[in-house]
């Protein structure tokens, strides 16, 4: 499915997904990363990650196509989401060997309404007992970073289909630009514990540079054998890792995950602002054997 021309998802009324997660970050004292570009791992509970994961799905977006280049599970092409928020202009367009995902926050929108745009692999089926690892690589985010903040790039899993409804159950890992150029890597929704880390200046400079932006990768492992998760952010030679307990997608119960993918959102700190990011690649790894 080539999208050489801009696809626009005409919006209606409703709520979104990633932005809701951004807005609902629990109040807590964050973990802090030390400044400087040295290999560094920030860990949460120290739980071990599952092994024997194999690549099952790969979308590399060549020519702006949402068709996967590898699809062992027959999920089919990714699809743009729909925020259902009027005048939010959710857009997916072809970049130079990637896709550009964009969203606008209309003036006067209620703080409870957070427009977002995502691209989803759906329907998928990851129920209790499953283990899945998601990975997406981004570059060149554009939004109100130097002014108000209020936008986030995220990777996650949820219930439902292509519409990003706030009523869906979800788990997300996000890079969230907040006011005063504070940037957090966080698990804003789907974790029992509060999990976040404030990124050091060198990492922020690498991600948000307007002249030489560096790619960054978000990885999210959802282990429904143990009821735990791990999120990682990889930027140049730094790795930030957060381990957590899954709140809803449990080992012995909870809903089936039916949509997974990357996206972007603008919350109430960015009224009238538009944010976008290039998505270079999206991967799904699943358990093999045992």
N, C-alpha and C positions, 0 to 999 in steps of 0.2 A: 504494500500500500504506500505509494509515493505521495509525498506532500510537498511537491516543489513550489506550490503556491500556499499562501498562509491559510491554515484552517482556523476558523473562528467558531467557537461553540456559543451560539446565541443563548443568552442567559434568561432565566426566569426567576422565581422567588425561592428562597430557601437558604441553606447554610452549607458550609464547606467542611473539609476534613483537616488538612494540615494546619490551617490557620487556627482552628479550634484547639488543636494540640498546642500550638504556640501560645495561645492566650491562657491556657490552663496549666502552665508550669507551676508546680507547688512551691510555696514560699519555703526556702531553706537556705542554709549557708552553703555556698558552692565550694567545690574543690578548686584549687588554683594551680595552674601550670607555671613553672618557673620560666622567665623570659630567656630568649636565646635559641639559636638553631642547634640543638643537641638532640640526638635520639632520645626519646622520652616516652614512657608509657605511664598513663594515669589509670590505675585499676580501681574497680569497685570492690566487690566482695571476694575476688580472687578465685571464683569457681572456674573449673576447667571447661573448655569448649568441646562440643562433640567432634568426633573424628569420622573418617570415612565419608566425607561429603564430596560429591562429584558435580561438575558443571552440567546442568540440565537445560539451561535456557540462556541464550545470548542475543541481545539486540544491540547492534553497533551503529545503526542509524545512517549508514552510507547512503548518500543521495537523498537524505531526509526520509528514508523508508522506515516504517514502524514494523515491518516484517522481521521476525527473528532470523538470524543466520544459523542458529542451532535451536532445536525445539524437540527434545527427547520426550517431553510430556504432552505434546500436541496441544499446547495452550493457544497457539495462533498468534496473530499480530497484536501488538499493544494498541490501546485505544486512548484518545484524549478524554479526560474527565470533563464534567460539567458542574460548575459551582452553583448553578441555579440562582445566582445573584444578579439582578439587572445592572447593566452598564459596567460589568466587571471585565468584559472583553477578554475572556480566557482564550489564549492563542497558542498553537503549536505550529512552528514553521521550520522549514529546512535551513540548516546552517551549512557551514563548510565541513562536511563529514560528521555532522552531529545534528541535533534538533534543538531549537530554541523554545523554551517554555516561558510564557509571559502571562502576567495577571495585573489588573488595575483595581485600585480601591476607590470607588466613587466617593465624592464629597457627601457628607451628611449621612453616611451609613452608620447604623447602630454599632456600638463597640462589640456587641455580641455576634455580629455578622462578619466573618473573616473570609474574604474571597481567596480562592486558591485555584491553581491549575496543575494537574498531574497527568502523567501517562501511565496507564495500568496494563498489567498482564491480568486478564480476567475473562472468563471465570477460571480460577485455580481452586485447588482443594487440599488444604493443609489442616487436618483435624487433630484431635488429641493423639499423642504418640508419634507425631511427625516431627521432623527437624528440617528447617529450611534456613538457608543463608542468602540474603539479598546483598547486592553490591552495585552501586552506581557511581560513576565518575562525572564530575561537573567541572566547568571552567567559566570564568568571566561573568560572575554575578553582577547585575546592575540594579540599583535601587537606592533608597534613602539611607545609605550607610553613613555618610559624612554629616548628615543633618539630623533627622529625627530617629533614624533606625526604624524598626517595625516591620522587617521582612525576614523570611526564613526559607532556607532550602532544606528539603527533607526527603527521607526514604522510609517507607513503611508498609504495613500490612493491615488489612481491615476486612470487615464483613461487607456485604453489598456488592454492587456492580460498578458501572462507570461513574455514576453520580456521587459527588463528594458530600454526603449528607452528614450533619453533625450527630445524627442519631445512630450512626454506625459505630460498632466497637472496633477499636484500632490500637496499634502500637507503632510509635514513630521515633526516629532519631533525626534531629535537626541541627543545623548551624543557624543560629538565631542572632541577627544583628539588632541590638537594642539601643535605646537612647545613649548618647555620650560615647558612641563607638565601643560599647561593651558587646562582646560577641561570646556566646555560649554554645558549646556542643552539649546537647542535652537529650534526655528522654522525657519529653513533656507530657506524654500520655501513654498508658499501657504498662506502667511500672508500679509495683507496690511501694517501692522506696523512691525518694527524690534522688535523681542522678543528674548532675551537670558539672561541667568544668569550664572555667573562663579561659579563653584562648589568649596566649601572649601576643605582644605587639608584632613580632616578626611573622607569626602565622597569619595574623589579620592582614598584614601588609602583602603577604604572598597571595592570599585569597582575593582581596578586594582591589588590588592594583589596577589602575586604569590604563597602564602602559605595558605591563608585563605580568598579567595574571597567571598564576600557577594552577594546574589542575588539582582537585582534591577529591578524595574518594570516601564515601560513607558506606559502611558495612553494618548490616544488622542480622544477627543470628537469633532465631526463635526456636528454642528447644522445648518441644511439647512432650518430651520423654521425662525431663526433669522439672519443667515449669519455670525455666530460667531463660534469660536473654543476655546477649552481649552486643554492644554497639561500639564501633571503631570509626575514628576519623583519621585519615592518612593524608598529610600535606608535606611534600618534599621528603625530608628525613625524619619527620616527627609523626608519632602515633599516639592518639589519645583513646583510651579504652574505658568503657563504663559497663560493669556487670550489674544485672538487676533481676528481680523476681517478677515474672509475668503476672499482671493483675487479672487478666480475663482469659487469655488463651492458655488454659491450664493443661497439665499433663493428663489428668483424668476427667476432663470436662471442659465446658465452655464452647463457644461457637466455632464453626469452621471458618478459616481464613479463605476468602474467595477473591481478593484483589490485592495485588502487590505492585509497588512502583515508586518512582521519584517524582518530586514536584516542588512548587514554590507558592508562598502565601504572603499577603500584606495585612498586618493587623492594624488596630486602632491608632498606633503611633505614627502611621504613615497616611494620613487622609489625603486623598487626591493623588497618591503616588502610584507609579507603575514599577514593577520589579520583573526581572527576567534572568534566566541562566541558561547556558548551553549544557545539554546533557550529551556526553560522549558515548556512554556505554551503560547497559543495564544487564546484570547477570542474576541468575537463580541457581543456587547449589542445593542439592538434596542428598539425603542419606542413601548409601548403597550398602547392601548386605545387612545382616543382623537387624 
